[in-house]
Amino acid sequence: MDDITALAAPYKFKAADESVTSSITLQDDNHFSWSILANTNYMMLGWIYATGAAAGDIKMALSAPAGCTGYRNVHWAGAAVTTPSSTIPDQGVQTNIASSDTRGLPGGDISGQIWGAVFNAGTAGTLKFQWAQDVSNATPTTIKKGSWMLLIPVS
């Protein structure tokens, strides 16, 4: 793949806040989805800015076409964080890109990084970032405007 193609990589910028309230069911993010090609590998990078109740936490996953594999790492506060001063970053590595990963919310604003590699097999389709509350809570869990993700085709 040439440098010009890589520079035209599909990035997504969250143009508005998105909230989930009282739900532990993973839902597709309104902004973070990409059409991916068959037999193509990708690098993924992003910055997620969120807020919500400490009791709710947040879980994240990826939905991908059949046969798609990869790895992702989330650098974020660990689950059950209760105050902003206790937000020591924790890393969660997933070797199955569809597995969910729970991260902490301190009852206020927090941000974290997500990165990884996506190896798509013979089926083109859509890669989707999904998220929900980890514990149902009446306080909305919100991924904030300004969060972004980038998916770069590399081969």
C-alpha positions in Angstrom: 0.0 0.0 0.0 1.4 3.4 -0.9 1.8 6.4 1.4 -1.0 8.4 -0.3 -3.5 5.6 0.3 -2.5 5.4 3.9 -3.0 9.2 4.4 -6.6 8.8 3.1 -7.3 6.4 6.0 -10.9 6.5 7.3 -10.9 8.4 10.5 -14.1 9.1 12.5 -14.7 12.0 14.8 -17.6 12.0 17.2 -19.6 15.1 16.3 -22.1 14.8 19.2 -22.3 13.2 22.7 -23.9 9.7 22.7 -25.4 8.3 25.9 -26.7 4.9 27.1 -28.9 4.7 30.3 -29.9 1.7 32.3 -28.6 -0.8 29.7 -25.9 -3.5 29.7 -26.6 -4.6 26.1 -23.7 -3.7 23.7 -24.9 -1.2 21.1 -23.3 0.1 17.9 -21.7 3.5 18.4 -23.4 6.1 16.2 -20.2 7.4 14.7 -17.5 4.6 14.9 -18.1 2.1 12.0 -16.0 1.3 8.9 -16.5 -0.7 5.7 -13.6 -3.1 5.6 -12.3 -5.0 2.6 -11.9 -8.8 2.4 -8.3 -10.1 2.8 -7.1 -6.8 4.2 -5.3 -5.9 7.5 -5.7 -2.7 9.4 -4.2 -0.7 12.3 -6.6 0.8 14.7 -6.0 3.8 17.0 -8.4 6.0 19.0 -9.1 8.3 21.9 -12.3 8.0 23.8 -13.6 10.7 26.2 -16.4 9.5 28.4 -18.4 10.3 31.6 -20.8 8.4 33.8 -21.5 7.0 37.2 -18.7 5.1 38.9 -21.2 2.3 39.7 -22.0 1.9 36.0 -18.6 1.6 34.4 -18.4 1.0 30.7 -17.8 -2.1 28.5 -16.5 -2.0 25.0 -16.2 -4.4 22.1 -15.9 -4.6 18.3 -18.3 -6.3 15.9 -16.7 -7.6 12.7 -17.4 -9.8 9.7 -17.2 -13.5 9.9 -13.6 -14.7 9.9 -12.2 -11.3 11.1 -9.6 -11.6 13.9 -7.2 -9.3 15.6 -6.0 -7.8 18.9 -6.9 -4.6 20.7 -5.6 -2.9 23.8 -7.5 -0.4 25.9 -5.4 2.0 28.1 -7.9 3.3 30.6 -8.7 3.2 34.3 -9.5 -0.2 35.6 -13.1 -1.3 36.5 -14.7 -0.1 39.7 -12.8 3.3 39.8 -14.7 5.5 42.2 -12.8 8.9 42.2 -10.8 10.8 39.6 -7.8 10.6 41.8 -7.9 6.8 41.6 -7.8 6.6 37.8 -4.4 4.9 37.5 -4.4 3.6 33.9 -4.9 -0.1 33.4 -4.4 -2.0 30.2 -6.7 -4.7 28.9 -5.5 -6.7 26.0 -8.2 -8.7 24.0 -7.0 -11.4 21.6 -10.6 -11.9 20.4 -11.7 -8.5 18.9 -15.3 -9.3 19.7 -14.8 -9.9 23.4 -16.0 -7.1 25.6 -13.6 -5.3 28.0 -14.8 -3.4 31.1 -13.2 -0.1 32.0 -13.8 2.2 35.0 -15.7 5.5 35.2 -14.8 7.7 38.2 -18.2 9.5 38.4 -16.9 12.2 36.1 -14.9 12.8 32.9 -12.2 10.4 31.9 -10.4 9.5 28.7 -8.5 6.5 27.4 -6.7 5.1 24.3 -7.7 2.2 22.2 -5.4 0.6 19.6 -4.9 -2.7 17.9 -4.7 -4.7 14.7 -7.6 -6.1 12.6 -7.0 -9.0 10.2 -10.0 -9.4 7.9 -10.3 -12.7 6.1 -12.4 -13.4 2.9 -15.6 -11.6 3.9 -15.9 -7.8 3.4 -18.3 -6.1 5.8 -18.5 -3.5 8.6 -16.3 -3.1 11.6 -18.3 -1.5 14.5 -17.2 -0.1 17.8 -19.8 -1.2 20.5 -20.3 -0.1 24.1 -22.7 -0.2 27.0 -22.8 0.2 30.7 -21.2 -2.7 32.5 -23.7 -2.4 35.4 -27.2 -1.0 34.6 -27.4 2.5 36.1 -29.9 5.4 35.8 -27.1 7.9 35.3 -26.2 8.0 31.6 -22.9 6.7 30.4 -21.8 9.1 27.7 -19.0 9.0 25.1 -18.3 12.6 24.5 -18.1 14.8 21.4 -14.5 15.0 20.2 -13.7 11.3 20.7 -12.1 9.9 17.6 -11.0 6.6 16.0 -8.8 5.8 13.0 -8.6 2.6 11.0 -5.7 2.5 8.6 -5.4 -0.2 5.9 -1.9 -1.6 5.9 -2.0 -4.6 3.5 
